[in-house]
Amino acid sequence: MITESPIEVGSVPIIPCGGHRDASRLLLDASTQRLAVSVRFVNAYSVACASQDPDYMEILKESGWNFADGVPVAWLGRRKSGLHGFGCTRGPSTFVQTLHDSVDVACVSHFFIGSSDESLKEMLRVIERDFPGVRVAGAFSPPFGPVSESLIDECEQRIKSSGASLVWVALGTPKQDFFTDVLSRRVNLPCAGVGAAFDFLSGSVKEAPSFLRGTGVEWLYRLAAEPQRLWRRYTFGTARFLFAVARDGGLFSRGSAPEARE
């Protein structure tokens, strides 16, 4: 159960969360209760995109859960809220933690959408090897391209026929967040967008060493690993993020902890 009110970072409401272990518990609870919730792991790039796209901002503000995936978002959330438990909640770390924790929850089964066929098959082999007991309901690598009504229909049919209780989507930001917003309501299940998590677990993309995760400089490792794909994201995205949080006073304001809510 979420007990704290969201804190806005760059106008995006972020749910205070202690980190990926807490997020895992929330996801498993949502899975067992069959909650139709879109789960997003919001980093500086997400806030930057939302500041430029009213439709994306509307999705992030109006429905679902947004966790702080990235040190800048978590730091600003702590500064504005006064909550020391406002932790960095990485999507890939939450994904792995939830796989691990779900072994002991008999009613939870996972469905995976995204990545390439090769990467997805390798990830399933890794899960079978490293997470014995995890229940996999199904997996689907959709064709590259925009989210279409026919794709959503196909995913809905696959998920419903599989008996899954928790859906993971790895289509990249912001595409996956538009997708999970619609899909979660179609299948009446939690659907979480986790970006590169499938590729990290499969080994097709090198993840930053553990000592760099959550330090605020993990982006430098990713930029060095994929400079052609990511340089625009980090160059222009960082500037837009700083502008967005400065505009809503997030860089300078300091608040007190909000009252708990059901």
BELGI-V204157 format. One record per run of one state. SS is the DSSP state (H for helix, E for strand, C for the rest). FROM is the first residue (numbers start at 1). TO is the last residue. If there is no record, write none. Layout:
{{SS FROM TO} {SS FROM TO}}
//
This chain:
{{C 1 3} {E 4 4} {C 5 6} {E 7 9} {C 10 11} {E 12 14} {C 15 19} {H 20 33} {C 34 37} {E 38 42} {C 43 43} {H 44 52} {C 53 53} {H 54 62} {C 63 64} {E 65 68} {C 69 70} {H 71 81} {C 82 90} {H 91 102} {C 103 109} {E 110 114} {C 115 116} {H 117 130} {C 131 135} {E 136 140} {C 141 148} {H 149 162} {C 163 165} {E 166 170} {C 171 174} {H 175 187} {C 188 189} {E 190 193} {C 194 196} {H 197 202} {C 203 217} {H 218 225} {C 226 226} {H 227 247} {C 248 259} {E 260 260} {C 261 262}}
//
